[in-house]
Structures are given as structure tokens and as C-alpha cells.
């Protein structure tokens, strides 16, 4: 009978090696954590009215900056700041966040949450101590959390106005 065994050898230095779980396990754990947060934010691809509803639910002020090709709604609650980017067509094309915790990704991504959940390993990049990035044909998501500080952004390239760079979403 021919069986493969999983043997871990110590490096030549005699110190034990640091083993990380497989990337698929890390992704599953990350997605599970994202799905249990408190809902607060508008959905990606949703109308601008969803930003107003979020502002009321958050009990925060909505600071709006108008640029030539888009608007930015900045909502702040406790230690979390969310910026929602709205196109001239009135759709949320990008969202960025910074704070002590990750916002509710289900609410944040709206219908695009399926893009995150069904991303293939080729579309997902997990970097230990650097975060996660998911890029599909029409969806980009990145998030980094370290020592109670989460920073991230998500956007839909097809909804970004043609004369606006995706780099403004931060």
C-alpha cells in the first residue's frame, strides 16, 4: 500500500518553521468575519438615495464634496469613516473606508457581494500582513486590517466615469 504522509522537517538552523494555513483557508476565514459585522453602508452600484438612508441610519453628518465628474459623500461614525463615490448618473461607483473595524461587506457591496464570494484563486491575492485583493472583470475589492485599523476600497470599473481615475477612490 502506497500512502503519502505529511512530514515537516526543521530547517538546518534548528529553529522551527512558521507554517501558514493554505490561502483558501485564509480566504474562507476572512469572508466569514466579513459576514458577521453590523450593517451600515450603501451598496455598490446602488442609487445615490441609498447614501442618504445610510447617513440617517448612522446618525452622522453627510459631508459632500462635488467635483466636475463625481461627488463624494463622507460619512463618519465613531471611529469609522466611509466615503461613497457617486457618478453623474447617480450611482455609487466606489466606496472606501478607514477605521477600527471592517464595515458590513454584505451591505457595502450590494449585489456585488457575489463577485467577492465566487472569486477564483486566480482572481484573489492574499498577502500575509498585507491584506486581500480581489479583481474580476468588473469588480475590484481590497482590504487591509492590522492592529485595529482597517483600510480598504471597492469599485466597479464599468461604473467609474470615463474621465475619472480609479485612484481617486481612497
C-alpha positions in Angstrom: 0.0 0.0 0.0 1.4 3.3 -1.1 0.5 6.3 1.2 1.7 9.8 1.3 2.5 11.3 4.6 2.8 14.9 5.6 6.2 15.4 7.1 7.5 18.7 8.3 11.3 19.0 8.6 13.1 21.5 10.7 15.3 24.0 8.9 19.1 23.5 9.1 19.3 26.2 11.7 17.4 24.1 14.2 14.6 26.6 14.6 11.0 25.6 13.9 9.5 26.8 10.6 6.5 29.1 10.6 3.6 27.5 8.8 0.7 29.5 7.4 -2.7 28.0 6.6 -3.4 27.5 2.9 -4.7 30.7 1.1 -8.1 29.1 0.6 -8.5 28.6 4.4 -7.4 32.2 5.0 -10.0 33.5 2.4 -12.8 31.4 4.0 -12.0 32.7 7.4 -11.8 36.3 6.1 -15.2 36.0 4.3 -16.8 34.5 7.5 -15.5 37.5 9.5 -16.9 40.0 7.0 -20.3 38.5 7.0 -20.9 39.0 10.8 -20.4 42.7 11.0 -23.1 45.3 11.7 -24.9 46.7 8.6 -24.4 50.4 7.9 -23.4 51.4 4.4 -24.9 51.7 0.9 -24.4 49.1 -1.8 -22.0 49.4 -4.7 -24.0 50.2 -7.8 -27.0 51.5 -5.8 -28.6 54.9 -6.4 -27.3 58.0 -4.5 -30.5 57.9 -2.4 -29.0 54.9 -0.6 -26.3 57.2 0.8 -28.9 59.4 2.4 -30.5 56.4 4.0 -27.1 55.3 5.3 -26.4 58.7 6.7 -29.7 58.6 8.6 -29.1 55.1 10.0 -25.6 56.0 11.0 -26.8 59.2 12.7 -23.9 61.0 11.2 -23.4 64.1 9.1 -23.0 63.7 5.4 -20.2 65.9 4.1 -20.5 66.1 0.3 -17.7 67.3 -2.0 -18.7 67.9 -5.6 -16.1 67.5 -8.3 -16.5 68.0 -12.0 -17.3 64.4 -12.8 -18.4 62.9 -9.5 -19.5 63.5 -5.9 -18.0 62.1 -2.6 -20.2 61.6 0.4 -18.2 61.2 3.6 -20.0 59.6 6.5 -18.3 59.3 9.9 -19.5 57.2 12.8 -17.4 56.7 16.0 -14.0 55.5 14.7 -15.1 54.6 11.1 -15.1 56.8 8.1 -16.8 55.7 4.8 -16.5 57.6 1.5 -19.1 56.8 -1.2 -18.3 58.0 -4.7 -21.3 58.8 -6.9 -21.3 59.2 -10.7 -23.2 61.9 -12.6 -25.7 59.1 -13.4 -26.4 59.0 -9.7 -24.9 55.5 -9.0 -22.4 54.6 -6.3 -19.4 53.5 -8.3 -16.9 53.2 -5.5 -16.6 53.0 -1.7 -13.6 53.5 0.5 -13.3 53.0 4.3 -11.0 53.5 7.2 -11.5 52.7 10.8 -11.1 50.4 13.7 -13.3 47.7 12.1 -14.4 46.4 8.8 -17.7 47.7 7.6 -20.5 45.3 6.7 -19.4 43.9 3.4 -22.8 42.5 2.5 -24.4 46.0 2.7 -21.3 47.7 1.3 -21.1 45.6 -1.9 -24.8 45.2 -2.5 -25.3 42.8 -5.4 -21.5 42.7 -6.0 -21.0 40.6 -2.8 -21.4 37.5 -5.1 -18.4 38.7 -7.0 -16.3 38.5 -3.8 -17.7 35.2 -2.7 -17.3 33.5 -6.0 -13.8 34.9 -6.9 -11.4 32.2 -8.1 -8.0 31.8 -6.6 -6.5 33.4 -9.8 -8.6 36.5 -9.1 -7.7 36.6 -5.4 -4.5 37.7 -4.0 -3.9 37.2 -0.2 -0.7 38.6 1.2 0.2 37.8 4.8 0.3 41.0 6.8 -0.8 43.0 3.7 -4.4 42.1 3.2 -6.6 40.8 0.4 -7.3 42.0 -3.1 -9.9 40.6 -5.5 -10.0 41.6 -9.1 -12.5 40.3 -11.6 -13.5 41.7 -15.0 -15.9 44.2 -13.5 -15.2 44.4 -9.7 -12.2 45.4 -7.6 -12.0 44.9 -3.8 -9.1 45.4 -1.5 -8.8 45.5 2.3 -6.1 45.6 4.9 -6.6 45.3 8.6 -3.8 45.5 11.2 -3.9 46.3 14.9 -7.5 47.5 14.9 -7.1 49.6 11.8 -8.9 48.6 8.6 -8.4 50.4 5.3 -10.0 49.4 2.1 -11.8 50.2 -1.1 -14.0 48.7 -3.7 -15.3 49.8 -7.1 -16.9 48.8 -10.3 -14.7 49.8 -13.3 -17.6 50.0 -15.7 -19.4 52.5 -13.4 -16.4 54.8 -12.9 -16.9 57.9 -15.0 -14.7 57.8 -18.1 -12.7 60.9 -17.2 -12.0 59.8 -13.6 -9.2 57.5 -12.5 -10.0 54.7 -10.1 -7.1 56.0 -7.9 -9.4 58.8 -6.6 -11.3 56.1 -4.6 -9.4 56.1 -1.3 
